[in-house]
Amino acid sequence: MALLQISEPGQSPDPHQRRIAVGIDLGTTHSLVAAVRNGVAECLPDSEGRVLLPSVVRYLGQGGRQIGYQAVAAQASDAGNTIASVKRFMGRGLQDVAQAGQLPYEFVQPAEGGMVSISTADGVKTPVEVSAEILATLRYRAEDTFNDDLYGAVITVPAYFDDAQRQATKDAGRIAGLDVKRIINEPTAAALAFGLDKQLKGDSKVAVFDLGGGTFDISILRLSKGVFEVMSTGGDSALGGDDFDHLLADWLNQRQRRCTLCHELIHARHHDPGCGSQYGIKCERRCRRETALALISPVDYVMAETVYEGNTWMMAVELGVTIQVLNDYRQLLYDSGVCVQ
């Protein structure tokens, strides 16, 4: 919080006046607020002891909204009105939003050079307004903790944020009722948090690697006379844990669809009756056996079993089938007298 120990021109700090300043990490997937208490920097929890706040806002209409964990709980049932990862949209036009067509939101085309907006049950919302909801929630948390108003706040942003994105972040803070004293780079904040300004000697250089929920960046910092300078930065503003989750979910869905399609085609080939008939259970067992034989070759199975030493999950991944199909194949081998790990 040394960044806030400053005085305006013509003023001097009043040693008897308590000024509460906070640092805010406005993250893509989660956000948090921290402050110095008794000389120690600590993250401030909510009323239930949770430090992290999911960066998700749900708009209900007529001014209603849910923020954080409540919004996450409704994300699957009301995806169009539940805005997540809004940090990726800050200061961006629609053409800059990666994979906009795959997102569940109804984007509103901005005026030329303007920021993208999202249509919700409570009207059109800009990324700045959505971010302001998150920042306001963190502000209330801090004020409840100290039972006092905040003097100022420092908000961190990725080092590669351009002027438009930094200004959008400041605007969100202003709407949230915060007096934003500083916008600082996330790698700089990380270096300060680890005390590198005190550990490093002379003219030193350090690399800060940051893989977050929605963004990835690496920055090279130079420490000279106690001041960090960002020498170079790179990364991808559309790469993070969210993307890993989406790719994994897509892959799992594709594998499940492949197995299910094969299973149903075999049922159709045999003109099987419905599962509720007296022959349904017997037909289902036969179909599962034939599905396993159709999707797994003996050579591929032996290679996967050898490489992964019988690990069920890794073998299923390698063979491109579900665990159920793999276990059905193993049962076939067992029934035929073949030893299975």
C-alpha positions in Angstrom: 0.0 0.0 0.0 3.1 2.2 -0.2 1.8 3.3 -3.6 -1.0 5.2 -1.8 1.1 6.9 0.8 1.2 10.2 -1.2 0.0 13.7 -0.6 -1.6 16.0 -3.1 0.2 19.3 -4.0 0.0 21.7 -1.1 -1.2 19.0 1.3 0.5 17.0 4.0 -0.7 13.7 5.4 -2.5 14.0 8.7 -0.9 11.4 11.0 -4.1 11.2 13.1 -6.5 10.7 10.2 -7.2 7.0 9.3 -7.1 6.6 5.5 -8.1 3.1 4.3 -6.7 2.1 1.0 -7.1 -1.2 -0.8 -5.6 -3.2 -3.6 -7.9 -4.9 -6.1 -7.2 -7.8 -8.4 -9.9 -7.5 -11.0 -9.5 -10.9 -12.6 -11.0 -12.7 -15.6 -12.5 -15.5 -13.6 -12.1 -14.4 -9.9 -11.4 -11.1 -8.2 -10.3 -10.1 -4.7 -9.5 -7.2 -2.5 -6.6 -6.8 -0.1 -5.5 -4.2 2.5 -2.8 -3.7 5.0 -3.9 -4.5 8.6 -1.5 -4.2 11.5 1.4 -3.8 9.0 0.6 -7.0 7.1 -1.1 -7.2 3.7 -4.0 -9.6 3.7 -6.9 -10.5 1.5 -10.3 -9.5 2.9 -12.9 -12.3 3.1 -16.7 -12.0 2.7 -19.2 -12.7 5.4 -18.8 -16.5 4.8 -15.0 -16.4 5.0 -14.4 -16.6 1.2 -11.6 -14.5 -0.2 -12.2 -15.0 -3.9 -15.2 -13.5 -5.7 -16.2 -15.1 -9.0 -16.1 -12.4 -11.7 -19.6 -13.2 -12.8 -22.7 -11.0 -12.9 -26.3 -12.1 -13.7 -28.9 -9.5 -14.7 -32.5 -10.3 -13.7 -34.4 -7.4 -15.0 -36.0 -4.4 -13.2 -32.6 -3.6 -11.7 -32.1 -7.0 -10.1 -28.7 -8.7 -10.3 -26.7 -11.4 -8.7 -22.9 -11.2 -8.3 -20.3 -13.8 -7.6 -21.3 -17.3 -6.3 -25.1 -16.7 -6.9 -24.4 -15.8 -10.5 -22.2 -18.8 -11.0 -25.0 -21.1 -9.8 -27.3 -19.8 -12.5 -24.8 -19.7 -15.3 -26.0 -23.0 -16.9 -29.7 -22.1 -16.7 -29.5 -18.5 -17.7 -26.3 -18.2 -19.7 -27.4 -15.3 -21.8 -27.9 -13.0 -18.8 -25.0 -14.3 -16.8 -21.9 -12.4 -17.9 -18.5 -14.1 -17.2 -14.9 -13.3 -18.2 -16.0 -9.7 -19.0 -12.3 -8.6 -18.6 -11.7 -10.0 -22.1 -14.2 -7.4 -23.5 -12.8 -4.3 -21.7 -12.0 -1.6 -24.2 -12.7 -4.0 -27.2 -14.9 -3.8 -30.2 -16.9 -6.8 -31.4 -14.3 -7.7 -34.0 -11.7 -8.0 -31.2 -13.7 -10.6 -29.2 -12.3 -14.0 -29.8 -14.9 -16.6 -30.8 -17.8 -14.2 -30.3 -20.1 -16.5 -32.2 -19.6 -19.4 -29.7 -20.4 -17.3 -26.7 -24.0 -17.3 -25.3 -24.4 -13.5 -25.3 -26.3 -11.2 -27.5 -23.7 -8.7 -28.5 -24.6 -5.2 -29.5 -22.6 -3.8 -32.4 -21.0 -0.6 -31.1 -20.5 2.6 -33.0 -17.4 2.7 -35.1 -14.4 2.5 -32.7 -16.7 1.9 -29.7 -16.7 -0.8 -27.1 -18.8 -3.9 -27.5 -22.0 -4.2 -25.3 -24.2 -7.1 -24.3 -28.0 -7.2 -24.3 -29.4 -8.5 -21.0 -32.8 -8.8 -19.2 -31.9 -5.5 -17.6 -31.0 -3.7 -20.8 -27.8 -3.2 -22.7 -24.7 -3.4 -20.5 -21.1 -2.4 -21.3 -18.1 -4.4 -20.0 -17.3 -1.3 -17.9 -20.7 -1.5 -16.2 -20.4 -5.2 -15.6 -16.9 -4.7 -14.1 -18.2 -1.9 -11.9 -20.7 -4.4 -10.3 -17.8 -6.6 -9.3 -15.7 -3.7 -8.1 -18.6 -2.3 -6.1 -19.1 -5.7 -4.4 -15.4 -5.7 -3.3 -15.7 -2.1 -2.2 -18.6 -3.0 0.1 -16.7 -5.9 1.4 -13.8 -3.7 2.4 -16.0 -1.0 3.9 -17.8 -3.7 6.0 -14.5 -5.1 7.1 -13.2 -1.7 8.4 -16.6 -0.1 9.1 -15.4 3.0 7.3 -15.3 4.6 3.9 -12.4 3.9 1.6 -9.8 6.6 0.8 -8.6 5.1 -2.4 -7.8 1.9 -4.4 -5.1 0.5 -6.6 -6.4 -1.8 -9.4 -4.1 -4.2 -11.3 -4.3 -4.8 -15.1 -2.3 -7.0 -17.5 0.9 -5.4 -18.7 -0.3 -5.6 -22.3 -3.5 -3.6 -21.6 -3.6 -0.6 -23.9 -4.7 2.9 -23.0 -8.4 2.1 -23.9 -8.4 -0.9 -21.7 -6.7 0.9 -18.8 -9.2 3.8 -19.1 -12.1 1.4 -19.1 -10.8 -0.2 -15.9 -10.5 3.3 -14.3 -14.1 4.1 -15.4 -15.4 0.9 -13.9 -13.8 1.9 -10.6 -15.3 5.3 -10.7 -18.8 3.9 -11.4 -18.3 1.6 -8.5 -17.6 4.5 -6.2 -13.9 4.0 -5.9 -11.3 6.7 -6.0 -8.7 4.9 -8.2 -5.3 6.2 -7.2 -3.3 3.9 -9.4 -3.6 1.5 -12.3 -0.5 -0.8 -12.1 0.7 -3.7 -14.1 -0.1 -7.2 -12.7 3.6 -8.4 -13.0 4.8 -5.3 -11.2 2.3 -6.0 -8.4 3.4 -9.6 -8.3 7.1 -8.6 -8.0 6.3 -6.2 -5.2 4.2 -8.8 -3.4 7.1 -11.2 -3.5 9.4 -8.5 -2.1 11.7 -8.6 -5.1 12.3 -4.9 -4.8 14.1 -5.6 -1.5 15.7 -9.0 -2.5 17.3 -7.9 -5.8 20.4 -5.8 -5.8 21.6 -3.3 -8.3 20.3 -3.3 -11.9 18.4 -6.6 -12.0 16.0 -8.2 -14.4 13.2 -10.7 -13.6 10.6 -12.6 -15.6 7.0 -12.8 -14.3 4.9 -15.6 -15.9 1.1 -15.2 -15.4 -1.3 -17.8 -16.6 -4.7 -16.9 -15.3 -8.3 -17.9 -15.8 -8.7 -15.9 -19.1 -5.4 -14.4 -20.0 -1.7 -15.4 -20.3 1.2 -13.1 -20.3 4.9 -13.0 -19.5 6.7 -9.8 -18.7 10.4 -8.9 -18.3 10.9 -6.3 -15.5 14.0 -4.3 -14.7 14.6 -3.1 -11.2 16.7 0.0 -11.0 17.0 2.2 -7.9 13.9 0.5 -6.3 11.7 1.1 -9.3 10.3 -1.6 -11.6 10.2 -0.9 -15.3 8.3 -3.2 -17.7 10.9 -3.8 -20.5 8.9 -6.2 -22.6 5.6 -8.1 -22.4 3.9 -10.7 -24.5 1.1 -13.2 -24.3 -2.4 -13.9 -25.4 -5.4 -12.1 -24.0 -7.7 -15.0 -25.1 -5.8 -17.9 -23.5 -6.3 -19.1 -20.0 -7.9 -21.7 -17.8 -11.3 -21.0 -19.3 -10.0 -22.0 -22.7 -8.5 -25.2 -21.3 -11.9 -26.0 -19.7 -13.7 -25.4 -22.9 -11.4 -27.5 -25.1 -11.5 -30.3 -22.6 -15.3 -30.2 -22.5 -15.5 -30.1 -26.3 -13.2 -33.1 -26.5 -15.1 -35.1 -23.9 -18.4 -34.2 -25.7 -17.0 -35.4 -29.0 -15.8 -38.7 -27.5 -19.1 -39.2 -25.8 -21.0 -38.5 -29.0 -18.8 -40.9 -31.0 -19.5 -43.7 -28.6 -23.2 -43.0 -28.3 -23.6 -42.8 -32.1 -21.9 -46.1 -32.6 -24.0 -47.7 -29.8 -27.3 -46.4 -31.3 -26.3 -47.4 -34.8 -25.7 -51.0 -33.7 -29.2 -51.0 -32.0 -30.7 -49.8 -35.2 -28.9 -52.4 -37.3 -30.4 -55.2 -35.2 -33.8 -53.5 -35.1 -33.7 -53.8 -31.3 -36.9 -53.2 -29.3 -37.1 -50.5 -26.7 -35.2 -50.9 -23.4 -38.5 -51.4 -21.6 -39.3 -54.6 -23.4 -38.5 -58.1 -22.0 -35.6 -58.4 -24.4 -34.3 -54.9 -23.7 -31.6 -55.8 -21.2 -30.3 -58.6 -23.3 -30.1 -56.4 -26.4 -28.4 -53.6 -24.4 -25.7 -56.0 -23.2 -25.1 -57.3 -26.7 -25.0 -53.8 -28.1 -22.4 -52.7 -25.5 -20.2 -55.6 -26.4 -20.4 -54.8 -30.1 -19.7 -51.1 -29.5 -16.5 -51.9 -27.6 -15.4 -54.3 -30.4 -16.2 -51.7 -33.1 -14.3 -48.8 -31.4 -11.2 -50.6 -29.9 -8.8 -52.7 -31.9 -6.8 -55.4 -30.1 -3.5 -53.9 -31.3 -4.4 -50.4 -30.0 -5.6 -51.8 -26.7 -2.4 -53.7 -26.1 -0.3 -50.7 -26.9 -2.3 -48.4 -24.6 -2.2 -50.9 -21.8 1.5 -51.3 -22.1 2.2 -47.6 -22.3 -0.1 -46.5 -19.5 0.3 -49.6 -17.3 -3.4 -50.3 -17.2 -4.4 -46.8 -16.1 -8.1 -46.6 -17.0 -8.4 -42.9 -17.6 -5.3 -42.5 -19.6 -6.1 -45.6 -21.7 -9.6 -44.2 -22.5 -8.1 -40.9 -23.5 -5.6 -42.6 -25.8 -8.2 -44.9 -27.4 -10.7 -42.1 -27.8 -13.6 -43.9 -26.0 -15.5 -43.5 -22.7 -14.5 -45.4 -19.6 -17.6 -47.5 -19.9 -16.7 -48.6 -23.4 -13.2 -49.5 -22.2 -14.5 -51.5 -19.3 -16.9 -53.3 -21.6 -13.9 -54.3 -23.8 -12.0 -55.5 -20.7 -15.0 -57.6 -19.7 -15.0 -59.2 -23.2 -11.3 -60.1 -22.8 -12.0 -61.5 -19.3 -14.9 -63.5 -20.5 -12.8 -65.0 -23.3 -10.0 -66.0 -20.8 -7.6 -63.2 -21.6 -5.7 -61.8 -18.5 -6.6 -58.1 -18.0 -4.8 -55.8 -15.6 
